[in-house]
Each structure stands twice: as structure tokens, then as C-alpha cells.
């Protein structure tokens, strides 16, 4: 085996899912334990460091909830635009890994976009053509249709390429360490335009919600060379040096291909509200602890987990946060505050998150998903497929191939792209 940092042995890795998955899991767990122990520390000792940190954060969050204090940071768009966000607010975002941006767009603009999305889908016969959810995960919500598999409506594209969106994305990207050792991992001032879908949940709907999970990856987080480097501190016995805001090695390696993959590197996942949404109406909730990924990465190495299992993580499934293995984390699960149309909601790409169930929902629950996905090798590579999907009106490569919009009237056109939109898709 070749030597790596600190003289530790190299790890086995698979750049595509191995054919013998249980065997590969046993092999990688054995190798990871040996690597940690070669650093002079035991797996249990390293995990205890992380567990103590997580317990302290969860206790802090629980105390804030008991006192009625807001857990989610809330920042005014006007402060982001003016560069007047205070140091305490910046620290709160760094500590929690999530935030609400108030007034990201004018409320009237967001409500108009919502109406125009309805006009767009109705004019093109979407409801008559709808074939049901092609995505098993989002199909579990129980409200039909709740997730609209459309990507190229004028409202979505106008929001993605707007100057207001670009300012917020640059602000969010700034929380990350984007260069180190002479390598620039991403460009914080230029975002890739990552097309995603729309959620429209009607008043009176019942929805089963979505269970707590991560979207950062699946078994590739342990098994590919790129992610092994990204999470090197966890396996080199230097867990105190692990920084969830360090982009090193995350922006070139891709996830294993499959139905739950994301080809892009996102600093933050996010959505923009197209309606007023109260906190108790089937809203987003997260475990607002960016460091929790260290807990999730090390937990399968403890001896109470079967040797051919990774705490429920597998290919073609989201990364679950399971009460059997992650109960300490789930005690920190905290919902968003009330949001109004035009506000946006953001969470660090590693955060455990889900959607609360709701019965007989009050008001609409409408959002369009727009992340922060800075320009980097991984996102530049995906942009080629985005350009082709845009030209043809197809579903992007990361999503089920439903292609509803190929012949739709009023689809956003190339001529309507501004400079931000063209650069975001790599047209210039």
C-alpha cells in the first residue's frame, strides 16, 4: 500500500458501486478502523470526541427551544445586499448551518411567480398529462401531485438568474473555505445554475412529509478516493481538525450514479417561498449542527453495528438519520420559523433535514428549490448536461426522465438569459 498523510496506509476505494456491496462494506470498515488505530487512537476514543461535541450542541438547542429562543438565524436581505450583516449573525449561521433570508424577493414578486407557474402548467395541460411521481422518495409524501417535475418555467429561471439570488448565493458561499494549499476549490462569486423542481401543496392537503435524511451522498462518502480525502481528519485520528466548512476535495469527486445522486456540489441547499408558510404546516426541519456529519461517518465503525451494514446507508437510497443509530442527533431536530412569500430558506449541504407531516394544511405550501452551487470542476462538468436539457426542455440528468416541458408553450428561452444565467450554465 502507498503512504498517505502522516504515513498512514491508503484506503481501498471504488469509484463506482462495488458488485459485492456487503463484502466491500466489511473491507472498508476494517481498513478505516485500522487507519484510525494506526494514528495512535481507538475508534471509540475518536467517536467520543465527536459525540461529546454533538451532545453539547443538542443540549444547547433544546435549551433554546425551552426558552422560546429562535434556533434558526434570520437575516434580512437588505443587510446582505448592503454588507451590514452583523458578526453575531454570521457566527450564528456558522454554528447552526442554516438560515432564513427575509425579504429575499418582494412578496408581490413571489406571489406573481406562483400564479405564473400555475398559468404555465395549466396552459400546457400538465395535470391531464401527469403520470404520477417518478421519484420514489418524493412519491412517499402522499399528496398528488406535490412535487411538480418542471424546470424551465419563466418564474424559475427569472429567480435563478436574478441579481438578488446571486448576492445571497455569494454570501452563503463565503462561509466556506474555498481555497487551500494553492488550490482554488470553487469560485465563491459565480454560481452554477442548478435546475430543480417546484413544490405546490394545496390548502387542506394531507402529507406524510419526509423522514430525516442527508443528501450529501451515500456509500461513496466512505468508499471513493475524493471523499476519503475530504473526510480525512475523521479517519486519520485528527478529528479535532475536521471542519464542515472546508470544501477541499469535495468539488471534483462525484457521487455514485443512482436515483438519489446529486451531480453538483452545493454549499447550501435551499428553497424560495412562493406562499406564506407557517412553521407548523408541514414545514422543513433540520438538525442544525454542521459537525453532525462526523458523527454519521464514524458511527458505523462502532462494534454494535453489523459488519456488513452502514447504519442504513446504501446505494440508490438517501442517507437516513435513523433513531436506531442516530437518536442523539434527532433530539436536535428543529423546524423553521414562519416564512412569507419571497423569503428563502437555506441549510448546509451536510445537514440532516426532513419535512414534517401535516393534516388538513392551512394555506398553500409552495416553494421552488434553488441551491447555492458555486462554479467548480464538478459543477462545470454537470453544466454541459444542463445546457442540453435547457435547449430541449428536457428533465435534467439528476432527475427522473419525465420530459414534460419539451413541447410546452412559454418555456424560458435562450434569448431571455442574462449574463448571470449564461455564465451559470457555462454558455460563456
PEPECOR-V329922 format. One record per backbone hydrogen bond with DSSP energy under -0.5 kcal/mol. NH is the residue of the N-H (numbers start at 1). CO is the residue of the C=O. Records with the same first field share a line. If there is no record, write none. Layout:
BEGIN
NH = CO, CO
END
This chain:
BEGIN
4 = 8
7 = 4
8 = 5
10 = 2
14 = 223
21 = 19
24 = 20
25 = 21
26 = 22
27 = 23
28 = 24
29 = 25
30 = 26
31 = 27
32 = 28
33 = 29
34 = 30
35 = 31
36 = 32
37 = 33
38 = 34
39 = 35, 36
40 = 37
41 = 36
46 = 42
47 = 43
48 = 44
49 = 45
50 = 46
51 = 47
52 = 48
53 = 49
54 = 50
55 = 51
56 = 52
57 = 53
58 = 54
59 = 55
60 = 56
61 = 57
62 = 58
63 = 59
64 = 60
65 = 61
66 = 62
67 = 63
68 = 65
69 = 64
73 = 98
75 = 100
77 = 102
79 = 76
80 = 76
81 = 77
82 = 78
83 = 79, 80
84 = 79
85 = 79
90 = 86
91 = 87
92 = 88
93 = 89
94 = 90
95 = 91
96 = 92
97 = 93
99 = 346
100 = 73
101 = 344
102 = 75, 100
104 = 101
105 = 342
110 = 106
111 = 107
112 = 108
113 = 109
114 = 110
115 = 111
116 = 112
117 = 113
118 = 114
119 = 115
120 = 116
121 = 117
122 = 118
123 = 119
124 = 120
125 = 122
126 = 121
129 = 125
130 = 126
136 = 134
139 = 135
140 = 137
141 = 138
142 = 139
144 = 142
146 = 143
148 = 146, 198
149 = 147
150 = 148
157 = 153
158 = 154
159 = 155
160 = 156
161 = 157
162 = 159
166 = 162
167 = 163
168 = 164
169 = 165
170 = 166
171 = 167
172 = 168
173 = 169
174 = 170
175 = 172
176 = 173
177 = 245
178 = 176
180 = 183
183 = 180
185 = 178, 183
186 = 178
187 = 375
188 = 186
190 = 187
192 = 373
193 = 424
194 = 192
195 = 193
198 = 148
199 = 367
200 = 146
201 = 365
202 = 200
204 = 361
205 = 202
207 = 358
208 = 141
210 = 355
213 = 353
214 = 319
215 = 349
221 = 218
222 = 219
223 = 219
224 = 220
228 = 224
229 = 225
230 = 226
231 = 227
232 = 229
234 = 231
235 = 231, 232
236 = 232
238 = 233
241 = 238
242 = 239
246 = 243
247 = 177, 245
250 = 247
251 = 247
253 = 249
261 = 258
266 = 264
267 = 265, 372
268 = 372
269 = 347
271 = 345
272 = 368
273 = 343
274 = 366
275 = 366
277 = 339
281 = 278
282 = 357
283 = 279
285 = 354
286 = 334
287 = 352
288 = 286, 332
289 = 287
292 = 289
293 = 290
294 = 291
295 = 291
296 = 292
297 = 293
298 = 294
299 = 295
300 = 296
301 = 298
302 = 299
305 = 302
309 = 306
313 = 310
317 = 314
319 = 214
320 = 318
321 = 212
322 = 320
325 = 322
326 = 322
327 = 323
330 = 326
331 = 327
332 = 329
333 = 330
334 = 286
336 = 284
339 = 277
342 = 273
343 = 340
344 = 101
345 = 271
346 = 99
347 = 269
348 = 97
349 = 267
351 = 348
353 = 213
354 = 285
355 = 210
356 = 283
358 = 207
361 = 205
363 = 361
365 = 201
367 = 199
368 = 272
369 = 197
370 = 270, 368
372 = 268
373 = 371
375 = 187, 190
378 = 251
380 = 376
381 = 377
382 = 378
383 = 379
384 = 380, 381
385 = 381, 382
386 = 382
387 = 383
388 = 384
389 = 385
390 = 386
391 = 387
392 = 388
393 = 389
394 = 389
399 = 396
402 = 400
406 = 403
408 = 405
411 = 408
412 = 152
416 = 413
417 = 414
422 = 418
423 = 419
424 = 420
425 = 421
426 = 423
427 = 422
428 = 422
END
